[in-house]
Amino acid sequence: MVAQFCSSLADNALLIAAISLLAEIHAPPWMTPMLKLFFFISYVLLAAFVGAFADSMPKARVMLITNGIKLVGALLMLAGVHPLLAYAVVGFGAAAYSPAKYGIVTELLPPDRLVAANGWIEGLTVASIILGFVLGGALVSPSVSAILLAINLPYVEPHLDNVGQAAIAVICGVYALAALINLWVPDTRVRYRKQEHTLGRLLLDFGHCVTTLWKDPLGQISLAVTTLFWGAGATLQFIVLRWSNDVFGMDLWQGAILQALTVAGVPIGAALAATRVSLKRSLGVLPVGVAMGIVVFVLASLDFTLLPRSGPSLWGHTVPWALVAAGSALVLIGAMAGYFVVPMNALLQHRGYVLLSAGHSIAVQNFNENLGVLLMLGVYALLIAANLSTAITMQLIGAFVAVAMLLVLLKHLANQRREDSVSQIGDTRHGY
């Protein structure tokens, strides 16, 4: 968990630094969401291979190797390679890292502890995202970047000629720390059959895995929910940055802190889910996803200029009530997301482990989730290119999430009527 935390911390801090680099080279606005697209495209293109790779050796060794690839990507960005290409290398490492970091959980723990374990993991992952945004925002802020640029290190300082590169130099140190911690990740001693090596057999095997999960009544629902969650979540990351600038006039580093509030609510929801939702009751959280989409739509529709400018005092500064209201709504959205995605993750991991294997099931999950990310980011980039306002874009995302989650809920009810999914959860023949 510590290794995952540090690696994810660096990933998210690097995103903010890369956005800063794009601004410094005067890249067009539509290129900013393309950072995530280039990052996640490896999850889709390599999905047929990373599962087999993760199951071919101890997960601890896989995590060490792939974290090193992430470090190489950050170093390429530091050396002046275009941020999109360098971040794609980081995404390549992350795509291969993911089946190992999640697959090791199902190897270590029994099914009845997966929801609680996912609560811990999601909580730490969310903390790393929050702190990653804060770290990235702090590193590109005028005060901190001035200190970094003033540091005179032999053979290094002449290359740090802008704010983004100075931030990336620090982030490379975080990646190196994550790689070092991976040396202490335990070997679970779980071994799988010899993995396929030929391209054709790997693709056929992966196609069988995808079909198996999508045909499973429980797997298809949890897979649809997590795919929708990550696609919408990745898009909202960028929308909140634009929204904070349009509504409150915030700079990038200030918007990164407001963006972190959305993620700050996720561990609250994750903790509630870990203590209140069992694996058998995991599908009961689906209505929360519908409500989350509605809250996003309402937030985008509010006129914050109507709220009084004076507000509570925080660390000696007066915070406008508009910011208090917006921040509270973002935390609520994050909490709702954490409450419904943690049980869905646990259910999907368990169904995948029962039907397939740890590495292959996570690879299928990553393929679907990140295909959703790519599609939604592509649509978002088109909306930006069409000069659609941030408020309307945010309303469209919220409405889409609400309607899509409602359709998933109706599909689950249909599955219940046809196959009695609730009884399956208590049936040992289905792996519970």
C-alpha positions in Angstrom: 0.0 0.0 0.0 2.9 2.4 0.7 4.5 1.6 -2.6 1.1 2.2 -4.4 0.7 5.5 -2.5 4.1 6.9 -3.5 3.7 5.8 -7.2 0.2 7.3 -7.5 1.3 10.4 -5.7 4.0 11.0 -8.4 1.6 10.2 -11.2 -0.9 12.9 -10.1 1.8 15.5 -9.3 3.3 14.8 -12.7 0.0 15.6 -14.4 -0.1 19.1 -12.9 3.5 19.6 -13.8 2.8 18.4 -17.4 -0.1 20.8 -17.6 2.2 23.6 -16.6 4.7 22.6 -19.2 2.0 22.6 -21.9 1.1 26.2 -20.8 4.8 27.2 -21.0 5.1 26.0 -24.6 1.8 27.7 -25.5 0.1 24.4 -26.5 -3.5 24.7 -27.6 -6.1 24.2 -24.8 -7.5 20.9 -26.3 -4.1 19.3 -25.8 -4.5 19.4 -22.0 -7.1 16.6 -21.7 -5.0 14.7 -24.2 -2.4 14.2 -21.4 -4.8 11.7 -19.8 -5.7 10.2 -23.1 -2.0 9.5 -23.9 -1.6 8.2 -20.3 -4.5 5.7 -20.5 -4.1 4.6 -24.1 -1.6 2.0 -23.0 -4.2 0.5 -20.6 -6.3 -0.3 -23.7 -3.6 -1.2 -26.2 -1.7 -3.4 -23.8 -4.6 -5.0 -22.0 -4.2 -8.4 -23.7 -0.5 -8.6 -22.6 -0.2 -7.0 -19.1 -2.4 -9.5 -17.4 -0.3 -12.4 -18.7 2.9 -10.4 -17.7 1.5 -9.8 -14.2 0.8 -13.5 -13.7 4.1 -14.7 -15.2 6.2 -13.7 -12.1 5.7 -12.6 -8.5 3.6 -9.4 -8.3 6.3 -7.7 -6.2 8.8 -8.0 -9.1 6.3 -6.8 -11.6 5.6 -3.7 -9.5 9.4 -2.9 -9.2 9.9 -3.2 -13.0 6.9 -1.2 -14.0 7.6 1.6 -11.5 11.0 1.9 -13.1 9.3 2.5 -16.4 7.3 5.3 -14.9 10.5 6.9 -13.7 12.0 6.7 -17.2 8.9 8.5 -18.5 9.3 11.3 -16.0 13.0 11.6 -16.8 12.1 11.9 -20.5 9.8 14.8 -19.8 12.6 16.4 -17.7 15.0 16.0 -20.7 12.7 18.0 -23.0 10.6 15.3 -24.7 7.1 16.6 -25.5 4.9 16.2 -22.4 2.3 14.1 -24.3 4.9 11.5 -25.5 6.7 11.4 -22.1 3.4 11.0 -20.2 2.5 8.1 -22.6 5.6 6.3 -21.4 4.5 6.8 -17.8 1.1 5.4 -18.8 2.8 2.4 -20.3 4.4 1.7 -16.9 1.1 2.3 -15.1 -0.8 0.0 -17.4 1.6 -2.9 -16.6 1.8 -1.9 -12.9 -2.0 -2.0 -12.3 -2.7 -5.7 -12.6 0.0 -6.5 -10.1 -0.9 -3.8 -7.6 -4.6 -4.9 -7.5 -4.1 -8.6 -8.3 -1.9 -9.0 -5.2 -4.9 -8.1 -3.0 -6.9 -11.1 -4.1 -3.9 -13.3 -3.6 -3.4 -12.1 0.0 -6.9 -11.9 1.3 -10.1 -14.1 1.4 -13.3 -12.8 -0.3 -15.0 -11.6 2.9 -12.2 -9.1 3.5 -12.1 -7.6 0.0 -14.5 -4.7 0.5 -12.6 -3.6 3.6 -9.3 -4.0 1.9 -10.5 -2.0 -1.1 -11.7 0.7 1.3 -8.1 0.9 2.6 -6.6 0.8 -0.8 -9.0 3.3 -2.3 -8.6 5.6 0.7 -4.8 5.6 0.3 -5.1 6.0 -3.5 -7.4 8.9 -3.0 -5.1 10.4 -0.4 -2.2 10.1 -3.0 -4.4 11.8 -5.6 -5.2 14.7 -3.3 -1.7 15.1 -2.1 -0.4 14.6 -5.7 -2.6 17.5 -6.9 -1.5 19.6 -3.9 2.2 18.6 -4.4 2.0 19.4 -8.1 0.1 22.6 -7.5 2.7 23.7 -4.9 5.7 22.8 -7.1 4.4 25.0 -9.9 3.3 27.8 -7.6 5.4 31.1 -7.9 6.9 30.9 -4.4 8.0 27.2 -4.5 9.1 27.2 -8.1 11.3 30.3 -7.5 13.1 28.3 -4.7 13.5 25.3 -7.0 14.8 27.3 -9.9 17.3 29.1 -7.6 18.9 25.8 -6.4 22.3 25.5 -8.0 23.2 21.8 -8.6 26.1 20.8 -10.8 25.0 19.3 -14.1 21.4 19.7 -13.3 20.5 23.4 -12.7 21.2 24.6 -16.3 18.5 22.2 -17.6 15.9 23.4 -15.1 15.0 26.6 -17.1 11.2 26.6 -16.4 8.7 25.9 -13.7 7.4 22.6 -15.1 10.9 21.1 -15.3 11.8 22.1 -11.8 8.6 20.4 -10.5 9.4 17.3 -12.5 12.9 17.0 -11.0 11.3 16.7 -7.6 8.7 14.2 -8.8 11.4 12.0 -10.2 12.6 11.6 -6.7 9.2 10.4 -5.6 9.2 7.8 -8.3 12.6 6.6 -7.2 11.3 6.3 -3.6 8.4 4.2 -4.8 10.7 1.9 -6.7 12.8 1.5 -3.6 9.8 0.7 -1.4 8.8 -2.0 -3.9 11.8 -4.0 -2.8 9.9 -4.8 0.4 6.6 -5.9 -1.1 6.1 -9.5 -0.1 5.9 -12.5 -2.5 2.5 -14.1 -2.0 3.8 -17.5 -3.3 0.8 -17.7 -5.6 1.8 -19.1 -9.0 -0.3 -19.5 -12.2 -0.1 -21.8 -15.2 2.5 -20.9 -17.8 1.3 -17.8 -19.7 0.8 -17.6 -23.5 3.6 -15.9 -25.4 2.4 -15.7 -29.0 0.4 -12.7 -30.1 -2.6 -14.7 -31.5 -3.0 -16.8 -28.4 -2.7 -13.8 -26.1 -5.4 -12.0 -28.0 -7.7 -15.0 -28.1 -7.1 -15.6 -24.4 -7.8 -12.0 -23.6 -11.0 -12.0 -25.7 -12.2 -15.0 -23.8 -11.6 -13.2 -20.5 -13.5 -10.1 -21.6 -16.4 -12.2 -22.8 -16.5 -14.2 -19.6 -16.8 -11.2 -17.4 -19.3 -9.3 -19.5 -21.5 -12.4 -19.7 -21.5 -12.9 -15.9 -24.6 -11.3 -14.4 -22.7 -9.8 -11.5 -19.5 -9.1 -13.5 -21.2 -7.1 -16.2 -22.9 -4.8 -13.7 -19.8 -4.1 -11.6 -17.7 -3.7 -14.8 -20.2 -1.2 -16.3 -20.2 0.9 -13.1 -16.5 1.1 -12.7 -16.0 1.8 -16.4 -18.5 4.7 -16.1 -16.9 5.9 -12.9 -13.4 6.2 -14.2 -14.4 7.7 -17.5 -16.5 10.4 -15.8 -13.9 10.9 -13.1 -11.0 11.5 -15.4 -13.1 14.0 -17.4 -14.2 15.8 -14.2 -10.6 16.3 -13.2 -10.0 18.7 -16.1 -13.5 20.2 -16.0 -13.0 21.3 -12.3 -9.7 23.0 -13.3 -11.5 25.0 -16.0 -14.6 25.5 -13.8 -12.5 26.9 -11.0 -10.9 29.4 -13.4 -14.1 30.5 -15.1 -16.2 30.8 -11.8 -13.6 31.9 -9.3 -10.7 33.1 -11.4 -8.3 30.6 -9.9 -4.8 29.9 -11.2 -3.7 26.4 -12.0 -2.1 25.7 -8.6 -5.2 27.1 -6.8 -7.5 25.1 -9.0 -5.5 21.9 -8.2 -6.3 22.4 -4.6 -10.1 22.9 -5.3 -9.8 19.8 -7.6 -8.4 17.9 -4.6 -11.5 18.6 -2.6 -13.5 16.3 -5.0 -11.1 13.5 -4.3 -11.1 14.3 -0.6 -14.6 13.1 -0.3 -13.8 9.7 -1.7 -12.2 8.2 1.4 -15.2 9.3 3.4 -17.5 7.3 1.1 -15.0 4.5 1.0 -14.8 4.3 4.8 -18.6 4.2 5.0 -18.8 1.5 2.4 -16.0 -0.6 4.1 -18.0 -0.6 7.4 -21.6 -0.7 6.1 -21.6 -2.6 2.8 -20.7 -6.3 2.6 -19.9 -8.1 -0.6 -23.4 -9.7 -0.6 -25.0 -6.2 -0.4 -22.6 -4.5 -2.8 -25.2 -4.0 -5.6 -27.4 -2.1 -3.3 -25.2 1.0 -3.7 -26.2 1.6 -7.4 -28.8 4.4 -6.7 -26.0 6.4 -5.1 -24.4 6.6 -8.6 -27.5 8.1 -10.0 -27.7 10.7 -7.3 -24.0 11.6 -7.8 -24.7 12.5 -11.5 -27.7 14.7 -10.4 -25.5 16.6 -7.9 -22.8 17.3 -10.6 -25.6 18.6 -12.8 -27.0 20.9 -10.1 -23.5 22.2 -9.1 -22.8 23.2 -12.7 -26.2 25.0 -12.8 -25.7 27.2 -9.7 -24.9 30.9 -9.9 -22.3 31.5 -7.2 -22.3 35.2 -7.7 -25.6 35.4 -5.8 -23.8 34.3 -2.6 -22.3 36.9 -0.2 -18.6 37.5 -0.7 -17.8 37.4 3.1 -17.6 34.0 4.7 -15.9 32.1 7.5 -12.2 32.8 8.5 -9.7 30.1 7.6 -6.1 30.5 8.8 -6.5 34.3 9.0 -8.2 34.6 5.6 -11.8 35.2 4.8 -13.2 32.5 2.6 -16.2 33.6 0.3 -19.4 31.6 0.9 -19.3 30.7 -2.8 -16.1 28.8 -2.3 -17.4 27.2 0.9 -20.5 26.0 -1.0 -18.6 24.8 -4.1 -16.0 23.0 -1.9 -18.7 21.3 0.1 -20.5 20.1 -3.0 -17.2 18.7 -4.5 -16.6 16.8 -1.2 -20.1 15.4 -1.4 -19.6 14.3 -5.0 -16.4 12.5 -4.0 -18.0 10.8 -1.0 -20.9 9.5 -3.1 -18.3 8.2 -5.7 -16.3 6.5 -3.0 -19.4 4.9 -1.5 -20.6 3.2 -4.7 -17.3 2.4 -6.5 -15.5 0.6 -3.6 -18.1 -2.2 -3.3 -18.2 -2.4 -7.1 -14.4 -2.8 -7.2 -14.5 -5.5 -4.6 -17.3 -7.4 -6.4 -15.5 -7.1 -9.8 -12.2 -8.2 -8.3 -13.8 -11.3 -6.7 -15.8 -12.3 -9.7 -12.7 -11.9 -11.9 -10.6 -13.9 -9.5 -13.2 -16.7 -9.4 -13.8 -16.8 -13.1 -10.3 -16.0 -14.4 -7.2 -15.1 -12.5 -5.9 -12.1 -10.5 -3.8 -10.6 -13.3 -6.2 -11.3 -16.2 -9.3 -10.0 -14.4 -7.6 -6.7 -13.5 -6.3 -6.4 -17.1 -9.9 -6.8 -18.4 -11.1 -4.3 -15.8 -8.4 -1.8 -16.9 -9.2 -2.3 -20.6 -12.9 -1.5 -20.1 -12.4 1.3 -17.6 -9.7 3.1 -19.6 -11.5 2.6 -22.9 -14.3 4.6 -21.2 -11.7 7.2 -20.1 -10.4 7.5 -23.6 -13.8 7.9 -25.1 -15.0 10.5 -22.6 -11.7 12.5 -22.8 -12.0 12.5 -26.6 -15.6 13.8 -26.3 -14.4 16.4 -23.8 -11.6 17.6 -26.1 -14.2 17.9 -28.9 -16.5 20.0 -26.7 -13.5 22.3 -25.9 -12.7 22.6 -29.6 -16.3 23.5 -30.2 -16.0 26.3 -27.6 -18.8 24.9 -25.4 -18.9 26.6 -22.0 -17.6 24.9 -18.9 -21.0 25.0 -17.2 -22.8 23.3 -20.1 -20.0 20.7 -20.4 -20.2 19.9 -16.7 -24.0 19.7 -16.9 -23.7 17.2 -19.8 -21.3 15.0 -17.9 -23.6 15.0 -14.8 -26.7 14.2 -16.9 -24.8 11.4 -18.7 -23.7 9.8 -15.4 -27.2 9.9 -13.9 -28.9 8.4 -17.0 -26.2 5.8 -17.5 -26.3 4.7 -13.8 -30.1 4.5 -14.0 -29.8 2.2 -17.0 -27.3 0.0 -15.2 -29.6 -0.2 -12.2 -32.5 -1.2 -14.5 -30.3 -3.8 -16.1 -29.4 -5.2 -12.7 -33.1 -5.4 -11.7 -33.8 -7.3 -15.0 -30.9 -9.7 -14.1 -32.4 -10.3 -10.7 -35.8 -11.1 -12.2 -34.3 -13.4 -14.8 -31.5 -15.2 -12.8 -32.0 -14.2 -9.2 -28.6 -12.6 -8.7 -29.2 -12.1 -5.0 -29.3 -15.9 -4.4 -26.1 -16.2 -6.5 -24.3 -14.1 -4.1 -25.0 -16.6 -1.3 -24.3 -19.6 -3.5 -20.8 -21.2 -3.1 -21.1 -22.5 -6.6 -20.6 -19.0 -7.8 -17.5 -18.4 -5.7 -19.1 -16.6 -2.7 
